[in-house]
Amino acid sequence: MLPIWIATVAWGLGSILWAELVRDLYHAFAHVWQPLYRLHVWHHRVFRPNLTPASEEIYQQAHWRNDVPEALVMLGFGLLWWLGAYLVLPSHHWVAGIGCLYTLSFLGSAIARGSGIPGADRLTDLTHQPGPFATPPSRWFVNRPYHWRHHFDNQNAYFCGTFTFIDKLMGTALSLKGKTVAVTGASGTLGRSLLLHLHEAGAKVIALTSGNEAIALTLESETLEINTVTWQIGHENDLAALFEKVDILILNHGMNVHGDRTPEAIANSYQVNTFSSWRLMELFFTTVRTNQDIARKEVWVNTSEAEANPAFSPLYELTKRTLGDLVTLRRLDAPCIVRKLILGPFKSNLNPIGVMSANWVAKQIVKQAKADNRNIIVTINPLTFITFPIKELLNSVYFKLFSRPGIQGTQPSETNHPLP
């Protein structure tokens, strides 16, 4: 039996989490049940893309029609939680009332905003404040760019109000629908599989390849021609104009010289596996200028399991670890979300003895990305789920303590137009 103080704390914290769970599910339900949506749609009528209200009247009406009913539902379910605590823990049931007090703060602030009390919006409506975004969408807590995406990226995703847990579980923490996604190494086994699953998720895909043949996907009995762009290592700047139109860049190209350790093999491996990806990532960062760019743009980098574990190919390990460390360092200050793809041995031209299907790996990558995993691990090796997070945490802390960000050349604009 749990000690009484542990049970008391659990009921108290649980009451707050319960309130947030009810709020997020109410929000999601409001997008599928028409009677509720007629109230909730006022919330979507309020804001312009720069998060300024369309009018004060609509802003106030939105709170009476959406926020106040939402808080009342939260309060009703909070009272049920309190009743449960009374039945299970009668001597300390009062602690379950914390969730009700927590909900009353939302109800009170919604009434204040609906009544037009001066300053109530600035004090209590934090995710709708106008102005430049300081950081990309947060991973665990809802910040302004995270919630901006619910309004202007996809209204059927990004439902959470404070914590992002429910979106992660529902796979709505990242919407790929309508996004332009460019994939390097697109002619390879994994590249083609990624194009397929991204297309099925509603993305507009672009194949980046060093080959000369156009890439096509087979969908059931149909053949789909993919927008194919040819590029070469060392000529990354040729893609600058294209990157302006790309929402998500997936760096997936690479080479494996296996046991070769000649000077030529070393130079080529670093050029392809490390520095070309680094240059492409930095080039893509220069396109992140507006609030919309900060909220929507991402880079996914395939550093592979070799970043943390042996791959029995020394140069492949060295180059991928170097790339992984550079990405860890750079994403401390990156202007948009940067994800790592930590992939185990899948069958491909680079690894003909791989044990995983590239199609299955690609499917898992897309699934984990939609759950907003920033480090996407797909492998059959259970040790990787232990070694990589430890390695990533220690490196990140070390880099943060013993390095400093450079001077930023520009500040983001709160409009959707590039800065001059």
C-alpha positions as CSV (number, residue, x, y, z in Angstrom):
1,M,0.0,0.0,0.0
2,L,1.3,3.4,-0.9
3,P,2.2,5.8,1.9
4,I,-0.5,8.4,2.5
5,W,1.7,11.3,1.4
6,I,2.4,9.7,-1.9
7,A,-1.2,9.0,-2.5
8,T,-2.1,12.6,-1.5
9,V,0.4,14.1,-3.9
10,A,-0.7,11.8,-6.7
11,W,-4.3,12.8,-6.3
12,G,-3.4,16.5,-6.3
13,L,-1.1,16.4,-9.3
14,G,-3.5,14.0,-11.0
15,S,-6.3,16.5,-10.6
16,I,-4.3,19.1,-12.7
17,L,-3.4,16.6,-15.3
18,W,-7.0,15.4,-15.4
19,A,-8.2,19.0,-16.0
20,E,-5.7,19.3,-19.0
21,L,-6.8,15.9,-20.4
22,V,-10.4,17.0,-20.3
23,R,-9.6,20.3,-22.0
24,D,-7.6,18.7,-24.8
25,L,-10.2,16.0,-25.5
26,Y,-13.0,18.6,-25.4
27,H,-11.0,20.7,-28.0
28,A,-10.5,17.6,-30.2
29,F,-14.1,16.6,-29.8
30,A,-15.2,20.1,-30.8
31,H,-13.6,19.6,-34.2
32,V,-15.7,16.5,-35.0
33,W,-19.1,17.2,-33.3
34,Q,-20.9,19.9,-35.1
35,P,-22.9,21.4,-32.2
36,L,-19.7,22.0,-30.3
37,Y,-17.8,23.2,-33.4
38,R,-20.4,25.9,-33.9
39,L,-19.2,27.3,-30.6
40,H,-15.5,26.5,-31.2
41,V,-15.4,28.1,-34.6
42,W,-15.5,31.5,-33.0
43,H,-12.1,30.8,-31.6
44,H,-10.8,30.3,-35.2
45,R,-12.5,33.5,-36.4
46,V,-10.6,35.7,-34.0
47,F,-7.0,35.8,-35.1
48,R,-5.1,37.0,-38.1
49,P,-1.9,35.1,-39.0
50,N,0.1,37.6,-36.9
51,L,-2.1,36.7,-33.9
52,T,-3.8,40.1,-33.7
53,P,-7.6,39.9,-33.2
54,A,-9.8,40.6,-36.2
55,S,-12.0,42.7,-33.9
56,E,-12.5,43.3,-30.2
57,E,-16.2,42.2,-30.5
58,I,-15.4,38.8,-32.0
59,Y,-12.5,38.3,-29.5
60,Q,-14.9,38.8,-26.6
61,Q,-17.6,36.6,-28.2
62,A,-15.1,33.8,-28.8
63,H,-14.4,33.6,-25.1
64,W,-18.1,33.5,-24.1
65,R,-18.9,30.8,-26.7
66,N,-15.7,28.7,-26.5
67,D,-13.5,29.3,-23.5
68,V,-16.2,29.6,-20.9
69,P,-18.1,26.5,-21.9
70,E,-14.8,24.6,-22.1
71,A,-13.8,25.7,-18.6
72,L,-17.2,24.7,-17.2
73,V,-16.8,21.2,-18.7
74,M,-13.4,21.0,-17.1
75,L,-14.9,22.0,-13.8
76,G,-17.6,19.4,-14.0
77,F,-15.1,16.6,-14.6
78,G,-12.9,18.1,-11.9
79,L,-15.7,17.7,-9.4
80,L,-16.0,14.0,-10.5
81,W,-12.3,13.6,-9.8
82,W,-12.8,15.1,-6.4
83,L,-15.6,12.7,-5.7
84,G,-13.4,9.8,-6.6
85,A,-10.8,11.0,-4.2
86,Y,-13.4,11.4,-1.5
87,L,-14.4,7.7,-2.0
88,V,-10.8,6.4,-2.1
89,L,-9.0,8.8,0.2
90,P,-11.6,10.4,2.5
91,S,-9.2,11.8,5.0
92,H,-7.2,13.8,2.4
93,H,-9.8,14.2,-0.4
94,W,-9.3,18.0,-0.2
95,V,-6.1,17.8,-2.2
96,A,-8.1,16.7,-5.3
97,G,-9.8,20.1,-5.2
98,I,-6.6,21.6,-6.6
99,G,-7.7,20.7,-10.1
100,C,-11.0,22.6,-9.5
101,L,-9.1,25.7,-8.3
102,Y,-6.8,25.3,-11.4
103,T,-9.8,25.2,-13.6
104,L,-11.5,28.1,-11.9
105,S,-8.4,30.2,-12.9
106,F,-9.2,29.4,-16.6
107,L,-12.9,30.1,-16.1
108,G,-12.1,33.5,-14.4
109,S,-9.7,34.6,-17.0
110,A,-12.1,33.6,-19.8
111,I,-14.8,35.6,-18.2
112,A,-12.4,38.6,-17.8
113,R,-11.4,38.4,-21.5
114,G,-15.0,38.0,-22.6
115,S,-16.0,41.0,-20.5
116,G,-13.3,43.1,-22.1
117,I,-11.4,43.9,-18.8
118,P,-8.3,45.9,-19.8
119,G,-5.1,43.9,-19.7
120,A,-6.8,40.5,-19.2
121,D,-5.7,39.3,-22.6
122,R,-2.1,40.2,-22.1
123,L,-2.0,38.5,-18.7
124,T,-3.9,35.3,-19.4
125,D,-4.0,34.6,-23.2
126,L,-0.4,33.9,-23.6
127,T,-0.5,31.6,-26.6
128,H,-2.2,34.2,-28.7
129,Q,0.1,37.2,-28.1
130,P,1.3,38.9,-31.3
131,G,5.0,39.6,-32.0
132,P,8.0,37.7,-33.3
133,F,8.4,34.1,-32.2
134,A,11.5,33.7,-30.0
135,T,11.8,29.9,-30.4
136,P,10.4,27.0,-32.5
137,P,7.4,25.0,-31.4
138,S,8.1,23.5,-28.0
139,R,8.3,19.7,-27.4
140,W,6.5,19.2,-24.1
141,F,4.7,22.5,-23.4
142,V,2.4,24.5,-25.7
143,N,4.0,27.8,-26.7
144,R,2.9,30.4,-29.3
145,P,4.4,28.8,-32.4
146,Y,3.0,25.4,-31.4
147,H,-0.5,26.8,-31.0
148,W,-0.1,29.1,-34.1
149,R,0.0,25.9,-36.1
150,H,-3.5,24.9,-34.9
151,H,-4.9,28.1,-36.3
152,F,-2.9,28.4,-39.6
153,D,-1.2,25.1,-40.4
154,N,-3.9,22.5,-39.7
155,Q,-6.9,23.0,-37.5
156,N,-7.3,19.2,-37.1
157,A,-4.0,18.9,-35.3
158,Y,-2.2,20.6,-32.4
159,F,-5.2,20.4,-30.0
160,C,-3.3,20.6,-26.7
161,G,-3.6,23.7,-24.5
162,T,-0.7,23.4,-22.0
163,F,1.0,20.0,-22.3
164,T,1.5,18.3,-25.6
165,F,1.0,14.8,-24.3
166,I,-2.4,14.1,-25.9
167,D,-1.2,15.3,-29.3
168,K,1.8,12.9,-29.1
169,L,-0.5,10.0,-28.3
170,M,-3.0,10.9,-31.1
171,G,-0.3,11.6,-33.6
172,T,-1.5,15.2,-34.1
173,A,1.7,16.9,-32.7
174,L,2.9,17.3,-36.3
175,S,0.7,17.6,-39.4
176,L,2.3,16.7,-42.7
177,K,-0.8,17.5,-44.7
178,G,-0.1,20.0,-47.4
179,K,3.6,20.5,-46.4
180,T,6.3,20.5,-49.0
181,V,8.9,17.9,-48.0
182,A,12.2,17.4,-49.8
183,V,14.2,14.2,-49.4
184,T,17.8,13.7,-50.3
185,G,19.1,10.3,-51.2
186,A,15.6,9.9,-52.8
187,S,16.7,7.2,-55.3
188,G,17.8,4.9,-52.5
189,T,15.7,2.3,-50.8
190,L,14.9,4.3,-47.8
191,G,14.5,7.5,-49.8
192,R,11.8,6.0,-52.0
193,S,10.0,4.5,-49.0
194,L,10.0,7.9,-47.2
195,L,8.6,9.6,-50.3
196,L,5.8,7.0,-50.4
197,H,4.8,7.3,-46.7
198,L,5.1,11.1,-46.7
199,H,2.8,11.2,-49.8
200,E,0.3,9.0,-48.0
201,A,0.4,11.4,-45.1
202,G,-0.7,14.2,-47.3
203,A,2.7,15.9,-48.0
204,K,3.8,17.3,-51.3
205,V,7.1,15.5,-51.9
206,I,10.2,16.5,-53.8
207,A,12.9,13.9,-54.6
208,L,16.5,15.2,-54.4
209,T,18.9,12.9,-56.1
210,S,22.4,12.8,-57.8
211,G,21.0,10.6,-60.5
212,N,19.6,11.7,-63.8
213,E,16.4,9.6,-63.9
214,A,13.0,10.9,-62.7
215,I,11.7,9.1,-59.6
216,A,8.3,7.5,-59.6
217,L,6.3,5.7,-56.9
218,T,4.0,2.8,-57.3
219,L,0.7,3.3,-55.5
220,E,-1.4,0.1,-55.7
221,S,-1.7,-0.3,-59.5
222,E,-0.8,3.3,-60.4
223,T,2.5,5.0,-61.1
224,L,3.0,8.5,-59.6
225,E,5.7,10.7,-61.1
226,I,7.6,12.6,-58.3
227,N,9.0,16.1,-58.7
228,T,12.7,15.2,-59.1
229,V,15.5,17.7,-58.6
230,T,19.1,16.7,-59.4
231,W,21.9,18.1,-57.3
232,Q,25.6,17.3,-56.7
233,I,27.8,17.2,-53.7
234,G,29.7,20.4,-53.4
235,H,27.0,22.4,-55.2
236,E,24.5,22.7,-52.3
237,N,23.9,26.4,-53.0
238,D,22.2,25.5,-56.2
239,L,19.2,24.4,-54.0
240,A,18.8,27.8,-52.3
241,A,15.9,28.9,-54.4
242,L,14.1,25.5,-54.0
243,F,14.6,25.6,-50.2
244,E,12.6,28.8,-50.0
245,K,9.5,26.7,-50.9
246,V,10.3,23.7,-48.7
247,D,8.7,23.1,-45.3
248,I,10.6,20.0,-44.3
249,L,14.1,19.0,-45.5
250,I,15.1,15.4,-44.9
251,L,18.8,14.7,-45.1
252,N,19.0,11.1,-46.0
253,H,21.9,10.7,-48.5
254,G,25.1,8.9,-47.6
255,M,27.8,6.4,-48.6
256,N,29.5,3.4,-47.0
257,V,33.0,2.5,-48.0
258,H,32.9,-0.4,-45.5
259,G,36.5,-1.4,-44.7
260,D,38.3,1.1,-47.0
261,R,40.6,3.5,-45.2
262,T,42.5,5.2,-48.0
263,P,42.9,9.0,-48.1
264,E,40.3,9.1,-50.9
265,A,37.8,7.1,-48.9
266,I,38.3,9.3,-45.9
267,A,37.8,12.5,-47.9
268,N,34.8,11.2,-49.8
269,S,33.1,9.8,-46.7
270,Y,33.3,13.0,-44.8
271,Q,32.3,15.0,-47.8
272,V,29.2,13.0,-48.5
273,N,28.1,11.8,-45.0
274,T,29.0,14.9,-43.0
275,F,29.8,18.1,-44.7
276,S,27.2,18.1,-47.5
277,S,24.5,17.5,-45.0
278,W,25.9,20.2,-42.8
279,R,26.0,22.7,-45.7
280,L,22.4,21.8,-46.7
281,M,21.2,22.2,-43.2
282,E,22.8,25.6,-42.8
283,L,21.5,26.7,-46.2
284,F,18.0,25.7,-45.2
285,F,18.3,27.6,-41.9
286,T,18.7,30.8,-44.0
287,T,15.2,30.4,-45.3
288,V,13.7,30.6,-41.8
289,R,12.8,34.3,-41.5
290,T,9.2,34.7,-40.5
291,N,6.9,33.4,-37.8
292,Q,5.3,31.1,-40.3
293,D,8.8,29.7,-41.2
294,I,9.7,29.2,-37.5
295,A,6.4,27.3,-36.9
296,R,6.3,25.2,-40.0
297,K,9.9,24.5,-41.2
298,E,11.9,21.5,-40.0
299,V,15.1,19.6,-40.8
300,W,15.3,15.8,-40.3
301,V,18.8,14.4,-40.3
302,N,19.6,10.7,-40.7
303,T,22.6,10.3,-38.5
304,S,22.0,6.5,-38.1
305,E,22.5,4.2,-35.2
306,A,26.3,4.4,-36.0
307,E,26.2,7.7,-34.1
308,A,26.0,5.7,-30.8
309,N,26.9,2.1,-31.6
310,P,29.4,0.2,-33.8
311,A,28.5,-0.3,-37.4
312,F,31.5,-2.4,-38.3
313,S,32.4,0.2,-40.8
314,P,34.9,2.7,-39.2
315,L,34.6,5.5,-41.7
316,Y,30.8,5.3,-41.7
317,E,30.8,5.5,-37.9
318,L,33.2,8.4,-37.7
319,T,31.4,10.5,-40.3
320,K,28.0,9.8,-38.9
321,R,29.2,10.6,-35.3
322,T,30.7,13.8,-36.5
323,L,27.4,14.8,-38.2
324,G,25.5,13.8,-35.1
325,D,27.6,15.9,-32.8
326,L,27.4,18.9,-35.1
327,V,23.6,18.6,-35.3
328,T,23.4,18.3,-31.4
329,L,25.6,21.5,-31.2
330,R,23.7,23.4,-33.8
331,R,20.2,22.6,-32.7
332,L,20.8,24.4,-29.4
333,D,20.2,27.6,-31.4
334,A,18.5,26.3,-34.5
335,P,15.8,28.6,-35.8
336,C,13.4,25.7,-36.5
337,I,12.9,22.2,-35.3
338,V,15.7,19.7,-36.0
339,R,15.0,16.0,-35.7
340,K,17.5,13.1,-35.7
341,L,16.8,9.8,-37.4
342,I,18.6,7.1,-35.4
343,L,18.2,4.1,-37.7
344,G,19.3,0.5,-37.2
345,P,20.4,-1.9,-40.0
346,F,17.8,-1.9,-42.7
347,K,18.2,-3.6,-46.0
348,S,19.5,-1.3,-48.7
349,N,22.2,-0.8,-51.3
350,L,24.5,0.6,-48.6
351,N,23.7,-2.4,-46.3
352,P,22.6,-5.5,-48.3
353,I,22.6,-7.6,-45.1
354,G,20.3,-5.3,-43.2
355,V,17.6,-7.1,-41.2
356,M,14.8,-4.5,-41.2
357,S,12.6,-3.5,-44.1
358,A,13.2,0.0,-45.4
359,N,9.5,0.4,-46.0
360,W,8.8,-0.5,-42.3
361,V,11.5,1.9,-41.1
362,A,10.1,4.8,-43.2
363,K,6.6,4.1,-41.8
364,Q,8.0,4.3,-38.2
365,I,9.9,7.5,-39.0
366,V,6.7,9.2,-40.2
367,K,4.7,7.8,-37.2
368,Q,7.2,9.1,-34.7
369,A,7.5,12.4,-36.4
370,K,3.8,12.9,-36.1
371,A,4.1,12.2,-32.4
372,D,6.8,15.0,-32.3
373,N,9.7,12.8,-31.3
374,R,12.8,14.9,-31.8
375,N,15.1,11.9,-31.7
376,I,13.4,9.2,-33.8
377,I,14.9,5.8,-33.0
378,V,14.0,2.8,-35.2
379,T,16.1,-0.3,-34.6
380,I,16.0,-3.9,-33.4
381,N,18.9,-3.2,-31.0
382,P,17.4,-2.5,-27.5
383,L,20.7,-1.0,-26.3
384,T,20.3,1.9,-28.6
385,F,17.3,3.1,-26.7
386,I,19.6,3.4,-23.7
387,T,23.0,4.4,-25.1
388,F,21.7,7.1,-27.5
389,P,19.6,9.2,-25.1
390,I,22.5,9.1,-22.6
391,K,25.0,10.1,-25.2
392,E,22.7,12.8,-26.6
393,L,22.0,14.3,-23.2
394,L,25.6,14.4,-22.1
395,N,26.7,16.0,-25.4
396,S,23.9,18.5,-25.3
397,V,24.8,19.6,-21.7
398,Y,28.5,19.7,-22.5
399,F,28.0,21.8,-25.6
400,K,25.6,24.2,-23.8
401,L,28.0,24.7,-20.9
402,F,31.2,25.2,-22.8
403,S,30.0,27.0,-26.0
404,R,27.9,30.1,-26.7
405,P,25.6,31.1,-29.5
406,G,26.9,33.3,-32.2
407,I,25.4,36.7,-33.0
408,Q,22.2,36.3,-34.9
409,G,22.2,38.1,-38.2
410,T,18.5,38.7,-38.3
411,Q,15.5,38.6,-36.1
412,P,12.3,36.8,-37.2
413,S,9.4,38.9,-38.6
414,E,5.9,38.6,-37.2
415,T,4.5,38.8,-40.7
416,N,4.5,36.1,-43.4
417,H,6.8,38.1,-45.7
418,P,10.6,37.7,-45.8
419,L,12.7,40.3,-44.1
420,P,14.5,42.7,-46.5
